[in-house]
Amino acid sequence: MPIVSMFFGIIIRMYYDEHNPPHLHAEYQGHKIVLDFRGNILKGDLGSKTALRLVREWIDLHEIELSHNWESARSGQTIMPIEPLM
C-alpha cells in the first residue's frame, strides 16, 4: 500500500482497488485507523487524541489532493505523495 505522507510519527496510506467511500489509512505507534476525507472514523483507533487531531488537520488541508489520489488509485494510476503537516 503506497505511503501518501508521513509526519510526527504518523503514516498515511491509500490502497489501490479500494471500496467506497473514499478513505485513507493512518497508523501511529502500532494503532491503525481508517478515516474518510472529512475526518470521520470508519474503523479503528489511533490510540492518541493528539495524533487523531493532527490527521484530521492534515485531511482538512489536503482534501482536494486526497480526492485526486483516490480517483488515480481507482483507475490504476500512480498515487502522488502529499506534503506532510509541519
DAQUIZI-V540488 format. One record per backbone hydrogen bond with DSSP energy under -1.0 kcal/mol. NH is the residue of the N-H (numbers start at 1). CO is the residue of the C=O. Records with the same first field share a line. If there is no record, write none. Layout:
BEGIN
NH=CO, CO
END
This chain:
BEGIN
4=12
5=12
7=10
10=7
11=27
12=5
13=25
14=2
24=35
25=13
26=33
27=11
28=31
31=28
33=26
34=43
35=24
36=40
39=36
42=34
43=34
45=32
52=48
53=49
54=50
55=51
56=52
57=53
58=54
59=55
60=56
61=57
62=58
66=62
67=63
68=64
69=65
70=66
71=67
72=68
73=69
74=70
75=71
76=73
77=72
82=4
END
